[in-house]
Amino acid sequence: MRLPVPFRLLLPLLLIALAGCGEAPLNSPYPASEQNANTLYAAFAERPKHLDPAVAYSSNEYAFIQQVYEPPLQYHYLRRPYALVPLSAAELPRTTLLDRVGNALPADADPARATASMYEIRIQPGIRYAPHPAFARGDDGRLLYHRLDPAALGRIDTLADFAQRASRELTADDYVYQIKRLASPRVQSPIRGLLQAHIAGFAQLTEALAAVDDDKWLDLRRFDLAGVQAVDRYTLRIRLTDVYPQFTYWLAMPFFAPLPWEADRFYSQPGLAAKNISLDWYPVGTGPYMLSVNDPNRRMVLERNPLFRGEPYPADGEPGDAAAGLLADAGKPMPFIDRAVYSLERESIPVWTKFLQGYYDRSAVGQDSFDQVVNLGAGGELELTEAMRARGMRLSSSVMSSIFYTGLNMLDDTVGGYGPKQRALRQAIAIAIDQEESIAIFQNGLGMAMQGPLPPGIFGYRDGEPGINRYVYGWQAGRPQRLGIERARALLKTAGYPNGRDAASGRPLVLYFDSMASGPDAKSYMDWLRKQFGKLGVQLVGRSTDYNRFQDKLRRGETKSCGCLAAEHLAQMQRVHEAAELRKAQAKAARKAEKKARVWAPGEKQLRAVWGAMWSRCTSPANKSYPRYGGRGISVEPSWEKFEVFHEWAKAAGYTPGLWLERRENDGPYSPGNCTWATPKTQGRNRSNTLWVTDGTRHKTLPEVAERLGIPYMRAYQLHRKLCGAGENPPHARHFLAIATKAP
């Protein structure tokens, strides 16, 4: 069931929202015309990397796409334990068990006789997609924007530049098309391997699509998928090669949300990806909202889908929901919010401060402000402090059905693997990290140390003594009790690291921890975590990374999270050092020879230099310009990590040798929507470090002076530095006139 606000609020901390704001704050950043608008203002901490439902698999991505896409099923908003209910489906799927020859078994048959299963899903008629250019047709019935020529493409910068939009009805074929996308090697869905083991014909379709040696749009309607078919316009049938009851729960995830072939065809056109016009940037769905603004380094805006059918707010829930006011809106059509504006805030303290100032309509309660906001009642209940109630605030709290965990790189030779020593090391670490202490310090005591991968409220969770993790806990006085640190030290000795040192070499065990957290809270947690490892004598080194890169490293098995570079690795590295240096020298010589022999296309060498300089000043602290770029939060569009993508955008944006890369907004990122090409003279006026020259009455930029006098810019630049060093800032134009009359 959709929330009355466009965000599924299941948070581990407390959530505070304004019950009534009164007058707008004097420093409100929002226009006066929006003060009484039905708009939610909130913050998000991490920019989403993927908005394509076939690829997205992270909570910061789902926060947006779950408001745009509608899979067949969803979870009831209020019922606990969580219960599946229809979303775009008209009813829950009808499940049929099949015997070994494919015949349907009676409903009362022994499930052990079943070797396969079939799901039939009836779709609600009348559901329509949000308006989108992919559906627009001309008077002749042809799709308007599916064959853009270079001239038309040159007039397009964002999706809003397409003048015509249209819609159509959702059909069962759209679900079939999306499931075929999950099988496509071009899409790289993270659940493709899992589905190959269950859906009939899925692996064969993947092989067939992989054999297509063509970079043109791949029309998946031309390929058959044996286990998935549209029986009629509103009926979808999925056949599994086994009995897999969990499959029903997959039908509540965006992976199985419908996708129209028109959108896939529209976004596949050459040139659009270079402008960030893609499914990863502009989703196409049937849900209550459309993503109208996607500037993930600043803000994301969701607008009400004018064609959304409406969905009634739930009329039932848990005991106590009615008394808490959670059923007051029962039966009313959702969504309740017309527009939601999310601003990027990477740290929690600015969010809380701006919430108090009226910038945001809600905020989690952080550790630093907990005592100022919340009191514990006599019965342990949570209450707002008098000061917060006086400000018109309302407190709501809920249990988050998620878990937080520390992952170990199982591909690593030290902490990974399944030998007895590696197992002993992991068990020692699990015991030493005192999660109960962590919850008390960093979660204000609001949480529980997990005993397994399933949290309470999820089917399969086991409570009490049968459900404890016996590798880390014992059962004492009717509750789990963490095993002592002496047990952890004994396990560490079994692993070959007594007192945190390699038993053979005596070198200390050093483990590396990759984390995407930042800010004061993250530093405090990292200091605490080092102390936990220190109890074993193990050295822990923290390494920061951003969330999207962290996800990539996890998928490739490259993260050093709690692992790698231990003592035995250091010894091995020493043994292979000479061979590695030889390979590096050979590779360097090969690159040098290739570079010397390469024939550059006109302007390509200069463009590659621009691309490399852009990445260097935004990501490398060793770059002298880093403080003015990466040091103050200037980032680069992730897709530009590949020079080919940047090159395609540069050509479409009118690059010619001699132009400089300029950001339209000086505090914005390097991205297609914020970048253009400019002459040195134009860019010189827009830079934060512009060099100025005076003629006594007005200022001119150094490139302008050099161009007017006909002198090389570098000669003018060198003189400018010399004069500024002598205390003349800005220098007078007469000095440059003097060098203009001299021979170069």
Helices and strands as residue ranges (DSSP letters): E 14-18, G 32-34, E 39-44, H 59-65, E 73-75, E 84-86, E 94-98, G 111-113, E 116-122, G 133-135, H 150-154, G 159-161, H 172-183, H 192-196, H 202-210, G 220-222, E 228-232, E 235-240, H 247-250, G 254-256, H 261-267, G 273-275, E 289-295, E 299-304, E 311-312, E 333-334, E 339-344, H 348-357, E 362-364, H 370-373, E 374-376, E 382-384, H 386-390, E 393-397, H 420-432, H 435-442, G 465-467, E 473-476, E 479-482, H 485-494, G 498-500, E 510-515, H 520-534, E 539-544, H 547-556, H 567-597, H 604-619, G 626-628, G 630-632, G 638-641, H 643-652, E 660-663, E 675-678, H 680-684, E 692-694, E 699-701, H 702-709, H 713-725, H 733-740
